[in-house]
Structure formats: structure tokens, C-alpha cells
Amino acid sequence: MANILRNDQVVVIAGKFKGQTGRVLRLVTDKDRVLVEGVGLIKKHVKPNPQRNIKGGIAEQESPIHISNVALMDSNGKPTRIGFRVSDSKRERVAKSTGEVIALPKRK
């Protein structure tokens, strides 16, 4: 089990986008990167494609940032490190700062 999972609320703790928060959209595990909603926006030139109903022009999209630059947000909205604890034969994520159990993100 990874520390940060899809649909987790995270805060960027280092780099150009420090202080911004968002939801994890995708994990790129082979490159240790995450795609965070609304963070790391770049402009991309897009060709029009009428078959896919795509207009051409300049589109903004998120770019992946390194997983070491994000931290999970606890219930207070502050960044926290994550530990694991086994209770009742279940492995659960625990916030290091407060000690409270962090629920797994909801699947869509």
C-alpha cells in the first residue's frame, strides 16, 4: 500500500507550487510522480480533431509533480506524514502529527 493514493487531498510542500492544495487525480508509479488537480498547470498546444470533438488552440492541463513534493492533508488541513498501524488484523493509515486514522479515499 502506498502512502498517497488516488483521490487523497494533498498539499504541495516544496517547489514552484508550494502551498497549493488539491486532489490526486493519477499516480505515475514508475516515475514517482502524481497528478494533482489544479496544481502545476501548463499550456499545451492542441490540434483540432473533429472526430473526437476537440477544438484546437491552447489548452491548460496539469503536469505531474514528484511525489516527494506533496504531503497528505490531515483533518485540520495541515500537511502530515503517514504511518501504518495494524489493529484488528487490518492495516490502516495513521497521521504522524495527530495520531488519528486516515480513511482510505472513496472510489468513484
Gaussian input, Z-matrix of N, CA and C with variables (Angstrom, degrees):
# hf/3-21g

backbone

0 1
 N
 C     1     B1
 C     2     B2     1     A1
 N     3     B3     2     A2     1     D1
 C     4     B4     3     A3     2     D2
 C     5     B5     4     A4     3     D3
 N     6     B6     5     A5     4     D4
 C     7     B7     6     A6     5     D5
 C     8     B8     7     A7     6     D6
 N     9     B9     8     A8     7     D7
 C    10    B10     9     A9     8     D8
 C    11    B11    10    A10     9     D9
 N    12    B12    11    A11    10    D10
 C    13    B13    12    A12    11    D11
 C    14    B14    13    A13    12    D12
 N    15    B15    14    A14    13    D13
 C    16    B16    15    A15    14    D14
 C    17    B17    16    A16    15    D15
 N    18    B18    17    A17    16    D16
 C    19    B19    18    A18    17    D17
 C    20    B20    19    A19    18    D18
 N    21    B21    20    A20    19    D19
 C    22    B22    21    A21    20    D20
 C    23    B23    22    A22    21    D21
 N    24    B24    23    A23    22    D22
 C    25    B25    24    A24    23    D23
 C    26    B26    25    A25    24    D24
 N    27    B27    26    A26    25    D25
 C    28    B28    27    A27    26    D26
 C    29    B29    28    A28    27    D27
 N    30    B30    29    A29    28    D28
 C    31    B31    30    A30    29    D29
 C    32    B32    31    A31    30    D30
 N    33    B33    32    A32    31    D31
 C    34    B34    33    A33    32    D32
 C    35    B35    34    A34    33    D33
 N    36    B36    35    A35    34    D34
 C    37    B37    36    A36    35    D35
 C    38    B38    37    A37    36    D36
 N    39    B39    38    A38    37    D37
 C    40    B40    39    A39    38    D38
 C    41    B41    40    A40    39    D39
 N    42    B42    41    A41    40    D40
 C    43    B43    42    A42    41    D41
 C    44    B44    43    A43    42    D42
 N    45    B45    44    A44    43    D43
 C    46    B46    45    A45    44    D44
 C    47    B47    46    A46    45    D45
 N    48    B48    47    A47    46    D46
 C    49    B49    48    A48    47    D47
 C    50    B50    49    A49    48    D48
 N    51    B51    50    A50    49    D49
 C    52    B52    51    A51    50    D50
 C    53    B53    52    A52    51    D51
 N    54    B54    53    A53    52    D52
 C    55    B55    54    A54    53    D53
 C    56    B56    55    A55    54    D54
 N    57    B57    56    A56    55    D55
 C    58    B58    57    A57    56    D56
 C    59    B59    58    A58    57    D57
 N    60    B60    59    A59    58    D58
 C    61    B61    60    A60    59    D59
 C    62    B62    61    A61    60    D60
 N    63    B63    62    A62    61    D61
 C    64    B64    63    A63    62    D62
 C    65    B65    64    A64    63    D63
 N    66    B66    65    A65    64    D64
 C    67    B67    66    A66    65    D65
 C    68    B68    67    A67    66    D66
 N    69    B69    68    A68    67    D67
 C    70    B70    69    A69    68    D68
 C    71    B71    70    A70    69    D69
 N    72    B72    71    A71    70    D70
 C    73    B73    72    A72    71    D71
 C    74    B74    73    A73    72    D72
 N    75    B75    74    A74    73    D73
 C    76    B76    75    A75    74    D74
 C    77    B77    76    A76    75    D75
 N    78    B78    77    A77    76    D76
 C    79    B79    78    A78    77    D77
 C    80    B80    79    A79    78    D78
 N    81    B81    80    A80    79    D79
 C    82    B82    81    A81    80    D80
 C    83    B83    82    A82    81    D81
 N    84    B84    83    A83    82    D82
 C    85    B85    84    A84    83    D83
 C    86    B86    85    A85    84    D84
 N    87    B87    86    A86    85    D85
 C    88    B88    87    A87    86    D86
 C    89    B89    88    A88    87    D87
 N    90    B90    89    A89    88    D88
 C    91    B91    90    A90    89    D89
 C    92    B92    91    A91    90    D90
 N    93    B93    92    A92    91    D91
 C    94    B94    93    A93    92    D92
 C    95    B95    94    A94    93    D93
 N    96    B96    95    A95    94    D94
 C    97    B97    96    A96    95    D95
 C    98    B98    97    A97    96    D96
 N    99    B99    98    A98    97    D97
 C   100   B100    99    A99    98    D98
 C   101   B101   100   A100    99    D99
 N   102   B102   101   A101   100   D100
 C   103   B103   102   A102   101   D101
 C   104   B104   103   A103   102   D102
 N   105   B105   104   A104   103   D103
 C   106   B106   105   A105   104   D104
 C   107   B107   106   A106   105   D105
 N   108   B108   107   A107   106   D106
 C   109   B109   108   A108   107   D107
 C   110   B110   109   A109   108   D108
 N   111   B111   110   A110   109   D109
 C   112   B112   111   A111   110   D110
 C   113   B113   112   A112   111   D111
 N   114   B114   113   A113   112   D112
 C   115   B115   114   A114   113   D113
 C   116   B116   115   A115   114   D114
 N   117   B117   116   A116   115   D115
 C   118   B118   117   A117   116   D116
 C   119   B119   118   A118   117   D117
 N   120   B120   119   A119   118   D118
 C   121   B121   120   A120   119   D119
 C   122   B122   121   A121   120   D120
 N   123   B123   122   A122   121   D121
 C   124   B124   123   A123   122   D122
 C   125   B125   124   A124   123   D123
 N   126   B126   125   A125   124   D124
 C   127   B127   126   A126   125   D125
 C   128   B128   127   A127   126   D126
 N   129   B129   128   A128   127   D127
 C   130   B130   129   A129   128   D128
 C   131   B131   130   A130   129   D129
 N   132   B132   131   A131   130   D130
 C   133   B133   132   A132   131   D131
 C   134   B134   133   A133   132   D132
 N   135   B135   134   A134   133   D133
 C   136   B136   135   A135   134   D134
 C   137   B137   136   A136   135   D135
 N   138   B138   137   A137   136   D136
 C   139   B139   138   A138   137   D137
 C   140   B140   139   A139   138   D138
 N   141   B141   140   A140   139   D139
 C   142   B142   141   A141   140   D140
 C   143   B143   142   A142   141   D141
 N   144   B144   143   A143   142   D142
 C   145   B145   144   A144   143   D143
 C   146   B146   145   A145   144   D144
 N   147   B147   146   A146   145   D145
 C   148   B148   147   A147   146   D146
 C   149   B149   148   A148   147   D147
 N   150   B150   149   A149   148   D148
 C   151   B151   150   A150   149   D149
 C   152   B152   151   A151   150   D150
 N   153   B153   152   A152   151   D151
 C   154   B154   153   A153   152   D152
 C   155   B155   154   A154   153   D153
 N   156   B156   155   A155   154   D154
 C   157   B157   156   A156   155   D155
 C   158   B158   157   A157   156   D156
 N   159   B159   158   A158   157   D157
 C   160   B160   159   A159   158   D158
 C   161   B161   160   A160   159   D159
 N   162   B162   161   A161   160   D160
 C   163   B163   162   A162   161   D161
 C   164   B164   163   A163   162   D162
 N   165   B165   164   A164   163   D163
 C   166   B166   165   A165   164   D164
 C   167   B167   166   A166   165   D165
 N   168   B168   167   A167   166   D166
 C   169   B169   168   A168   167   D167
 C   170   B170   169   A169   168   D168
 N   171   B171   170   A170   169   D169
 C   172   B172   171   A171   170   D170
 C   173   B173   172   A172   171   D171
 N   174   B174   173   A173   172   D172
 C   175   B175   174   A174   173   D173
 C   176   B176   175   A175   174   D174
 N   177   B177   176   A176   175   D175
 C   178   B178   177   A177   176   D176
 C   179   B179   178   A178   177   D177
 N   180   B180   179   A179   178   D178
 C   181   B181   180   A180   179   D179
 C   182   B182   181   A181   180   D180
 N   183   B183   182   A182   181   D181
 C   184   B184   183   A183   182   D182
 C   185   B185   184   A184   183   D183
 N   186   B186   185   A185   184   D184
 C   187   B187   186   A186   185   D185
 C   188   B188   187   A187   186   D186
 N   189   B189   188   A188   187   D187
 C   190   B190   189   A189   188   D188
 C   191   B191   190   A190   189   D189
 N   192   B192   191   A191   190   D190
 C   193   B193   192   A192   191   D191
 C   194   B194   193   A193   192   D192
 N   195   B195   194   A194   193   D193
 C   196   B196   195   A195   194   D194
 C   197   B197   196   A196   195   D195
 N   198   B198   197   A197   196   D196
 C   199   B199   198   A198   197   D197
 C   200   B200   199   A199   198   D198
 N   201   B201   200   A200   199   D199
 C   202   B202   201   A201   200   D200
 C   203   B203   202   A202   201   D201
 N   204   B204   203   A203   202   D202
 C   205   B205   204   A204   203   D203
 C   206   B206   205   A205   204   D204
 N   207   B207   206   A206   205   D205
 C   208   B208   207   A207   206   D206
 C   209   B209   208   A208   207   D207
 N   210   B210   209   A209   208   D208
 C   211   B211   210   A210   209   D209
 C   212   B212   211   A211   210   D210
 N   213   B213   212   A212   211   D211
 C   214   B214   213   A213   212   D212
 C   215   B215   214   A214   213   D213
 N   216   B216   215   A215   214   D214
 C   217   B217   216   A216   215   D215
 C   218   B218   217   A217   216   D216
 N   219   B219   218   A218   217   D217
 C   220   B220   219   A219   218   D218
 C   221   B221   220   A220   219   D219
 N   222   B222   221   A221   220   D220
 C   223   B223   222   A222   221   D221
 C   224   B224   223   A223   222   D222
 N   225   B225   224   A224   223   D223
 C   226   B226   225   A225   224   D224
 C   227   B227   226   A226   225   D225
 N   228   B228   227   A227   226   D226
 C   229   B229   228   A228   227   D227
 C   230   B230   229   A229   228   D228
 N   231   B231   230   A230   229   D229
 C   232   B232   231   A231   230   D230
 C   233   B233   232   A232   231   D231
 N   234   B234   233   A233   232   D232
 C   235   B235   234   A234   233   D233
 C   236   B236   235   A235   234   D234
 N   237   B237   236   A236   235   D235
 C   238   B238   237   A237   236   D236
 C   239   B239   238   A238   237   D237
 N   240   B240   239   A239   238   D238
 C   241   B241   240   A240   239   D239
 C   242   B242   241   A241   240   D240
 N   243   B243   242   A242   241   D241
 C   244   B244   243   A243   242   D242
 C   245   B245   244   A244   243   D243
 N   246   B246   245   A245   244   D244
 C   247   B247   246   A246   245   D245
 C   248   B248   247   A247   246   D246
 N   249   B249   248   A248   247   D247
 C   250   B250   249   A249   248   D248
 C   251   B251   250   A250   249   D249
 N   252   B252   251   A251   250   D250
 C   253   B253   252   A252   251   D251
 C   254   B254   253   A253   252   D252
 N   255   B255   254   A254   253   D253
 C   256   B256   255   A255   254   D254
 C   257   B257   256   A256   255   D255
 N   258   B258   257   A257   256   D256
 C   259   B259   258   A258   257   D257
 C   260   B260   259   A259   258   D258
 N   261   B261   260   A260   259   D259
 C   262   B262   261   A261   260   D260
 C   263   B263   262   A262   261   D261
 N   264   B264   263   A263   262   D262
 C   265   B265   264   A264   263   D263
 C   266   B266   265   A265   264   D264
 N   267   B267   266   A266   265   D265
 C   268   B268   267   A267   266   D266
 C   269   B269   268   A268   267   D267
 N   270   B270   269   A269   268   D268
 C   271   B271   270   A270   269   D269
 C   272   B272   271   A271   270   D270
 N   273   B273   272   A272   271   D271
 C   274   B274   273   A273   272   D272
 C   275   B275   274   A274   273   D273
 N   276   B276   275   A275   274   D274
 C   277   B277   276   A276   275   D275
 C   278   B278   277   A277   276   D276
 N   279   B279   278   A278   277   D277
 C   280   B280   279   A279   278   D278
 C   281   B281   280   A280   279   D279
 N   282   B282   281   A281   280   D280
 C   283   B283   282   A282   281   D281
 C   284   B284   283   A283   282   D282
 N   285   B285   284   A284   283   D283
 C   286   B286   285   A285   284   D284
 C   287   B287   286   A286   285   D285
 N   288   B288   287   A287   286   D286
 C   289   B289   288   A288   287   D287
 C   290   B290   289   A289   288   D288
 N   291   B291   290   A290   289   D289
 C   292   B292   291   A291   290   D290
 C   293   B293   292   A292   291   D291
 N   294   B294   293   A293   292   D292
 C   295   B295   294   A294   293   D293
 C   296   B296   295   A295   294   D294
 N   297   B297   296   A296   295   D295
 C   298   B298   297   A297   296   D296
 C   299   B299   298   A298   297   D297
 N   300   B300   299   A299   298   D298
 C   301   B301   300   A300   299   D299
 C   302   B302   301   A301   300   D300
 N   303   B303   302   A302   301   D301
 C   304   B304   303   A303   302   D302
 C   305   B305   304   A304   303   D303
 N   306   B306   305   A305   304   D304
 C   307   B307   306   A306   305   D305
 C   308   B308   307   A307   306   D306
 N   309   B309   308   A308   307   D307
 C   310   B310   309   A309   308   D308
 C   311   B311   310   A310   309   D309
 N   312   B312   311   A311   310   D310
 C   313   B313   312   A312   311   D311
 C   314   B314   313   A313   312   D312
 N   315   B315   314   A314   313   D313
 C   316   B316   315   A315   314   D314
 C   317   B317   316   A316   315   D315
 N   318   B318   317   A317   316   D316
 C   319   B319   318   A318   317   D317
 C   320   B320   319   A319   318   D318
 N   321   B321   320   A320   319   D319
 C   322   B322   321   A321   320   D320
 C   323   B323   322   A322   321   D321

   B1=1.4648
   B2=1.5258
   B3=1.2983
   B4=1.4588
   B5=1.5266
   B6=1.3108
   B7=1.4602
   B8=1.5160
   B9=1.3156
   B10=1.4611
   B11=1.5194
   B12=1.3202
   B13=1.4562
   B14=1.5169
   B15=1.3326
   B16=1.4546
   B17=1.5233
   B18=1.3218
   B19=1.4704
   B20=1.5225
   B21=1.3320
   B22=1.4658
   B23=1.5168
   B24=1.3225
   B25=1.4609
   B26=1.5272
   B27=1.3336
   B28=1.4589
   B29=1.5234
   B30=1.3315
   B31=1.4566
   B32=1.5236
   B33=1.3329
   B34=1.4634
   B35=1.5237
   B36=1.3360
   B37=1.4648
   B38=1.5216
   B39=1.3328
   B40=1.4652
   B41=1.5153
   B42=1.3210
   B43=1.4519
   B44=1.5140
   B45=1.3035
   B46=1.4622
   B47=1.5281
   B48=1.3181
   B49=1.4647
   B50=1.5221
   B51=1.3263
   B52=1.4641
   B53=1.5304
   B54=1.3343
   B55=1.4496
   B56=1.5180
   B57=1.3357
   B58=1.4593
   B59=1.5249
   B60=1.3181
   B61=1.4547
   B62=1.5205
   B63=1.3064
   B64=1.4575
   B65=1.5106
   B66=1.3170
   B67=1.4605
   B68=1.5229
   B69=1.3218
   B70=1.4603
   B71=1.5227
   B72=1.3360
   B73=1.4554
   B74=1.5234
   B75=1.3396
   B76=1.4562
   B77=1.5137
   B78=1.3210
   B79=1.4582
   B80=1.5218
   B81=1.3262
   B82=1.4608
   B83=1.5241
   B84=1.3432
   B85=1.4593
   B86=1.5198
   B87=1.3341
   B88=1.4602
   B89=1.5220
   B90=1.3281
   B91=1.4687
   B92=1.5273
   B93=1.3450
   B94=1.4743
   B95=1.5203
   B96=1.3215
   B97=1.4556
   B98=1.5159
   B99=1.3379
   B100=1.4583
   B101=1.5206
   B102=1.3215
   B103=1.4510
   B104=1.5237
   B105=1.3320
   B106=1.4637
   B107=1.5187
   B108=1.3165
   B109=1.4624
   B110=1.5247
   B111=1.3376
   B112=1.4578
   B113=1.5153
   B114=1.3345
   B115=1.4623
   B116=1.5238
   B117=1.3022
   B118=1.4634
   B119=1.5084
   B120=1.3301
   B121=1.4607
   B122=1.5230
   B123=1.3368
   B124=1.4536
   B125=1.5169
   B126=1.3188
   B127=1.4592
   B128=1.5238
   B129=1.3296
   B130=1.4547
   B131=1.5141
   B132=1.3267
   B133=1.4544
   B134=1.5281
   B135=1.3359
   B136=1.4585
   B137=1.5189
   B138=1.3360
   B139=1.4570
   B140=1.5246
   B141=1.3211
   B142=1.4627
   B143=1.5290
   B144=1.3369
   B145=1.4575
   B146=1.5257
   B147=1.3275
   B148=1.4679
   B149=1.5219
   B150=1.3259
   B151=1.4623
   B152=1.5291
   B153=1.3107
   B154=1.4626
   B155=1.5204
   B156=1.3100
   B157=1.4645
   B158=1.5380
   B159=1.3465
   B160=1.4537
   B161=1.5136
   B162=1.3335
   B163=1.4629
   B164=1.5180
   B165=1.2983
   B166=1.4500
   B167=1.5165
   B168=1.3137
   B169=1.4532
   B170=1.5111
   B171=1.3199
   B172=1.4584
   B173=1.5251
   B174=1.3273
   B175=1.4659
   B176=1.5191
   B177=1.3342
   B178=1.4638
   B179=1.5096
   B180=1.3420
   B181=1.4523
   B182=1.5205
   B183=1.3238
   B184=1.4568
   B185=1.5229
   B186=1.3225
   B187=1.4554
   B188=1.5299
   B189=1.3279
   B190=1.4653
   B191=1.5293
   B192=1.3332
   B193=1.4620
   B194=1.5222
   B195=1.3135
   B196=1.4591
   B197=1.5232
   B198=1.3188
   B199=1.4619
   B200=1.5344
   B201=1.3364
   B202=1.4669
   B203=1.5265
   B204=1.3303
   B205=1.4656
   B206=1.5194
   B207=1.3289
   B208=1.4635
   B209=1.5205
   B210=1.3335
   B211=1.4655
   B212=1.5224
   B213=1.3004
   B214=1.4554
   B215=1.5211
   B216=1.3334
   B217=1.4596
   B218=1.5144
   B219=1.3406
   B220=1.4612
   B221=1.5223
   B222=1.3083
   B223=1.4628
   B224=1.5285
   B225=1.3470
   B226=1.4667
   B227=1.5194
   B228=1.3342
   B229=1.4519
   B230=1.5060
   B231=1.3375
   B232=1.4584
   B233=1.5200
   B234=1.3447
   B235=1.4619
   B236=1.5274
   B237=1.3163
   B238=1.4557
   B239=1.5102
   B240=1.3355
   B241=1.4526
   B242=1.5307
   B243=1.3066
   B244=1.4533
   B245=1.5169
   B246=1.3297
   B247=1.4523
   B248=1.5132
   B249=1.3095
   B250=1.4534
   B251=1.5142
   B252=1.3361
   B253=1.4551
   B254=1.5262
   B255=1.3224
   B256=1.4560
   B257=1.5227
   B258=1.3190
   B259=1.4566
   B260=1.5166
   B261=1.3044
   B262=1.4666
   B263=1.5256
   B264=1.3185
   B265=1.4705
   B266=1.5250
   B267=1.3455
   B268=1.4621
   B269=1.5170
   B270=1.3195
   B271=1.4598
   B272=1.5140
   B273=1.3287
   B274=1.4621
   B275=1.5181
   B276=1.3270
   B277=1.4643
   B278=1.5188
   B279=1.3290
   B280=1.4581
   B281=1.5233
   B282=1.3390
   B283=1.4634
   B284=1.5216
   B285=1.3270
   B286=1.4632
   B287=1.5282
   B288=1.3407
   B289=1.4627
   B290=1.5220
   B291=1.3395
   B292=1.4633
   B293=1.5150
   B294=1.3275
   B295=1.4484
   B296=1.5159
   B297=1.3279
   B298=1.4636
   B299=1.5244
   B300=1.3192
   B301=1.4652
   B302=1.5263
   B303=1.3293
   B304=1.4651
   B305=1.5160
   B306=1.3133
   B307=1.4536
   B308=1.5192
   B309=1.3199
   B310=1.4513
   B311=1.5254
   B312=1.3289
   B313=1.4673
   B314=1.5217
   B315=1.3298
   B316=1.4584
   B317=1.5097
   B318=1.3065
   B319=1.4653
   B320=1.5155
   B321=1.3211
   B322=1.4589
   B323=1.5089
   A1=108.75
   A2=116.30
   A3=121.54
   A4=110.06
   A5=116.34
   A6=120.09
   A7=111.54
   A8=116.59
   A9=121.29
   A10=108.13
   A11=115.78
   A12=121.51
   A13=110.38
   A14=115.67
   A15=120.76
   A16=110.03
   A17=117.13
   A18=126.56
   A19=113.49
   A20=119.34
   A21=121.90
   A22=109.73
   A23=116.98
   A24=121.68
   A25=107.30
   A26=116.35
   A27=120.87
   A28=110.23
   A29=114.82
   A30=121.93
   A31=107.09
   A32=116.91
   A33=121.53
   A34=107.59
   A35=116.35
   A36=120.49
   A37=113.05
   A38=117.95
   A39=120.30
   A40=109.67
   A41=115.34
   A42=120.97
   A43=113.35
   A44=114.60
   A45=122.80
   A46=112.38
   A47=117.51
   A48=121.70
   A49=112.40
   A50=116.81
   A51=122.31
   A52=111.25
   A53=115.64
   A54=121.50
   A55=114.25
   A56=118.02
   A57=120.10
   A58=110.22
   A59=115.45
   A60=120.47
   A61=109.76
   A62=115.20
   A63=119.91
   A64=111.56
   A65=114.67
   A66=122.44
   A67=108.30
   A68=116.94
   A69=121.57
   A70=108.74
   A71=115.90
   A72=121.23
   A73=112.00
   A74=116.03
   A75=119.67
   A76=110.15
   A77=117.26
   A78=123.54
   A79=108.64
   A80=116.15
   A81=121.61
   A82=105.22
   A83=116.12
   A84=120.75
   A85=113.50
   A86=118.64
   A87=119.24
   A88=112.56
   A89=117.58
   A90=121.20
   A91=112.48
   A92=118.13
   A93=123.65
   A94=111.85
   A95=116.53
   A96=121.07
   A97=110.53
   A98=115.17
   A99=121.39
   A100=109.01
   A101=114.87
   A102=122.10
   A103=106.38
   A104=116.77
   A105=122.00
   A106=108.98
   A107=115.84
   A108=122.36
   A109=110.79
   A110=116.91
   A111=122.36
   A112=115.05
   A113=118.66
   A114=122.20
   A115=108.75
   A116=116.68
   A117=121.40
   A118=112.62
   A119=116.77
   A120=120.20
   A121=110.45
   A122=114.72
   A123=121.42
   A124=108.34
   A125=116.15
   A126=120.86
   A127=108.31
   A128=115.22
   A129=120.65
   A130=109.05
   A131=116.13
   A132=121.07
   A133=108.83
   A134=115.79
   A135=121.50
   A136=109.27
   A137=115.84
   A138=120.78
   A139=109.25
   A140=117.55
   A141=118.68
   A142=110.92
   A143=115.43
   A144=121.63
   A145=108.21
   A146=117.69
   A147=119.90
   A148=113.76
   A149=118.41
   A150=120.49
   A151=111.40
   A152=117.20
   A153=121.59
   A154=112.16
   A155=116.45
   A156=122.40
   A157=111.32
   A158=116.38
   A159=122.41
   A160=108.69
   A161=115.77
   A162=120.18
   A163=108.69
   A164=115.28
   A165=119.62
   A166=110.85
   A167=116.85
   A168=121.24
   A169=111.59
   A170=114.81
   A171=121.06
   A172=107.85
   A173=116.24
   A174=121.71
   A175=109.44
   A176=116.18
   A177=121.16
   A178=108.48
   A179=115.59
   A180=120.06
   A181=109.66
   A182=115.87
   A183=120.91
   A184=109.80
   A185=115.27
   A186=119.74
   A187=107.72
   A188=117.43
   A189=119.74
   A190=111.13
   A191=115.75
   A192=121.31
   A193=108.14
   A194=116.60
   A195=120.64
   A196=110.43
   A197=115.31
   A198=121.22
   A199=111.58
   A200=117.44
   A201=119.92
   A202=111.74
   A203=117.43
   A204=120.90
   A205=113.17
   A206=118.25
   A207=120.88
   A208=109.35
   A209=114.77
   A210=121.24
   A211=107.97
   A212=115.69
   A213=121.64
   A214=109.74
   A215=116.78
   A216=121.51
   A217=109.35
   A218=116.38
   A219=119.21
   A220=109.56
   A221=117.34
   A222=120.74
   A223=112.52
   A224=117.70
   A225=121.56
   A226=112.09
   A227=118.05
   A228=121.67
   A229=113.53
   A230=117.36
   A231=121.43
   A232=109.50
   A233=117.41
   A234=119.42
   A235=111.08
   A236=115.74
   A237=120.77
   A238=110.08
   A239=115.25
   A240=119.80
   A241=108.24
   A242=115.89
   A243=120.41
   A244=110.24
   A245=115.34
   A246=121.62
   A247=108.84
   A248=115.98
   A249=120.64
   A250=109.08
   A251=115.09
   A252=121.01
   A253=107.14
   A254=115.22
   A255=119.96
   A256=108.17
   A257=115.75
   A258=120.67
   A259=108.45
   A260=116.48
   A261=122.40
   A262=110.77
   A263=116.21
   A264=124.45
   A265=113.00
   A266=117.23
   A267=122.00
   A268=108.37
   A269=115.35
   A270=120.92
   A271=107.91
   A272=117.29
   A273=120.54
   A274=110.36
   A275=114.90
   A276=121.00
   A277=109.31
   A278=115.77
   A279=121.57
   A280=108.68
   A281=116.78
   A282=121.36
   A283=108.63
   A284=116.95
   A285=121.21
   A286=111.47
   A287=117.68
   A288=120.20
   A289=112.22
   A290=117.91
   A291=120.75
   A292=113.71
   A293=117.94
   A294=121.09
   A295=114.32
   A296=117.20
   A297=119.13
   A298=110.68
   A299=115.43
   A300=121.61
   A301=108.88
   A302=115.46
   A303=121.38
   A304=107.40
   A305=116.36
   A306=120.74
   A307=110.17
   A308=115.67
   A309=120.23
   A310=108.39
   A311=118.31
   A312=120.45
   A313=110.82
   A314=115.63
   A315=120.98
   A316=109.61
   A317=115.46
   A318=121.86
   A319=108.98
   A320=115.66
   A321=118.87
   A322=110.97
   D1=132.40
   D2=-179.86
   D3=-83.20
   D4=161.02
   D5=178.58
   D6=-70.49
   D7=-43.31
   D8=-178.80
   D9=-112.53
   D10=130.73
   D11=-177.14
   D12=-120.37
   D13=170.24
   D14=178.30
   D15=-63.21
   D16=143.82
   D17=-178.97
   D18=72.90
   D19=8.79
   D20=172.78
   D21=-75.10
   D22=146.64
   D23=171.95
   D24=-86.10
   D25=124.05
   D26=-178.12
   D27=-127.89
   D28=161.23
   D29=174.84
   D30=-124.32
   D31=138.90
   D32=179.13
   D33=-80.57
   D34=125.65
   D35=-174.12
   D36=-107.30
   D37=-6.24
   D38=-179.47
   D39=-153.96
   D40=156.43
   D41=174.80
   D42=96.80
   D43=-165.71
   D44=-173.76
   D45=-65.30
   D46=-28.91
   D47=-174.64
   D48=-106.23
   D49=26.01
   D50=-176.66
   D51=-56.68
   D52=132.92
   D53=177.71
   D54=97.20
   D55=-16.13
   D56=179.86
   D57=-79.47
   D58=148.62
   D59=-179.83
   D60=-121.60
   D61=159.30
   D62=178.29
   D63=-179.60
   D64=179.77
   D65=-178.70
   D66=-101.52
   D67=139.46
   D68=179.48
   D69=-73.09
   D70=120.88
   D71=179.72
   D72=-89.49
   D73=-37.97
   D74=-175.00
   D75=-155.53
   D76=146.66
   D77=173.80
   D78=-107.27
   D79=132.38
   D80=173.61
   D81=-109.84
   D82=87.79
   D83=-168.83
   D84=-69.81
   D85=-32.75
   D86=-178.18
   D87=-70.74
   D88=-21.15
   D89=178.29
   D90=-112.16
   D91=5.76
   D92=-179.86
   D93=55.10
   D94=48.75
   D95=-179.26
   D96=-129.61
   D97=156.66
   D98=176.98
   D99=-129.48
   D100=151.67
   D101=176.01
   D102=-107.65
   D103=114.43
   D104=-175.90
   D105=-107.73
   D106=134.40
   D107=-176.83
   D108=-63.80
   D109=122.25
   D110=176.47
   D111=79.23
   D112=5.70
   D113=-178.41
   D114=-118.63
   D115=136.81
   D116=177.73
   D117=74.94
   D118=40.68
   D119=-177.87
   D120=-70.69
   D121=133.31
   D122=175.63
   D123=-126.62
   D124=160.12
   D125=177.42
   D126=-99.02
   D127=134.15
   D128=-178.43
   D129=-129.06
   D130=132.97
   D131=178.15
   D132=-81.04
   D133=126.47
   D134=-173.71
   D135=-120.35
   D136=130.88
   D137=175.32
   D138=-79.55
   D139=145.92
   D140=176.75
   D141=-69.57
   D142=141.94
   D143=177.67
   D144=-137.60
   D145=97.30
   D146=-176.51
   D147=-64.72
   D148=-26.08
   D149=179.72
   D150=-66.99
   D151=-36.96
   D152=179.02
   D153=-96.72
   D154=5.69
   D155=179.89
   D156=59.72
   D157=43.61
   D158=179.14
   D159=-107.32
   D160=125.80
   D161=174.39
   D162=-82.54
   D163=149.10
   D164=177.39
   D165=-81.24
   D166=171.49
   D167=177.63
   D168=131.59
   D169=-156.54
   D170=-179.66
   D171=-108.14
   D172=117.59
   D173=-178.50
   D174=-109.18
   D175=148.63
   D176=174.80
   D177=-100.65
   D178=135.63
   D179=177.01
   D180=-146.72
   D181=161.86
   D182=-179.99
   D183=-77.73
   D184=144.72
   D185=173.04
   D186=-111.75
   D187=149.49
   D188=-178.38
   D189=-68.05
   D190=144.28
   D191=174.11
   D192=-121.75
   D193=157.47
   D194=-175.29
   D195=-66.45
   D196=142.57
   D197=-174.50
   D198=-66.59
   D199=-23.06
   D200=178.85
   D201=-73.55
   D202=-13.96
   D203=179.89
   D204=-91.66
   D205=2.81
   D206=178.08
   D207=-123.68
   D208=151.80
   D209=177.18
   D210=-135.15
   D211=146.82
   D212=179.04
   D213=-67.55
   D214=141.95
   D215=177.43
   D216=-90.66
   D217=134.51
   D218=175.29
   D219=-86.05
   D220=-173.82
   D221=-176.10
   D222=-65.88
   D223=-20.67
   D224=178.64
   D225=-85.20
   D226=-5.39
   D227=-178.87
   D228=84.06
   D229=17.12
   D230=179.57
   D231=-109.00
   D232=151.20
   D233=179.17
   D234=-69.02
   D235=142.46
   D236=179.32
   D237=-143.25
   D238=153.54
   D239=172.58
   D240=-85.05
   D241=164.68
   D242=-173.36
   D243=-119.54
   D244=135.20
   D245=172.46
   D246=-121.51
   D247=173.29
   D248=179.05
   D249=-124.87
   D250=145.48
   D251=179.54
   D252=-139.72
   D253=141.36
   D254=177.54
   D255=-104.05
   D256=120.47
   D257=175.54
   D258=-139.99
   D259=135.83
   D260=-176.83
   D261=55.21
   D262=40.41
   D263=-179.53
   D264=56.28
   D265=25.97
   D266=174.71
   D267=-121.40
   D268=139.46
   D269=177.69
   D270=-92.86
   D271=125.18
   D272=-178.05
   D273=-130.19
   D274=151.56
   D275=179.22
   D276=-83.73
   D277=139.56
   D278=-177.74
   D279=-129.45
   D280=135.59
   D281=175.86
   D282=-74.25
   D283=127.77
   D284=-178.88
   D285=-68.26
   D286=-32.88
   D287=-175.17
   D288=-74.24
   D289=-41.28
   D290=-175.69
   D291=-109.02
   D292=-21.07
   D293=-178.91
   D294=83.75
   D295=1.72
   D296=-178.89
   D297=-83.51
   D298=154.47
   D299=-179.36
   D300=-77.09
   D301=133.09
   D302=178.11
   D303=-100.39
   D304=119.39
   D305=-177.80
   D306=-69.37
   D307=152.23
   D308=175.48
   D309=-67.94
   D310=145.82
   D311=-179.32
   D312=-66.34
   D313=151.87
   D314=-179.07
   D315=-75.58
   D316=139.01
   D317=176.94
   D318=-86.83
   D319=145.32
   D320=179.09
   D321=-98.84

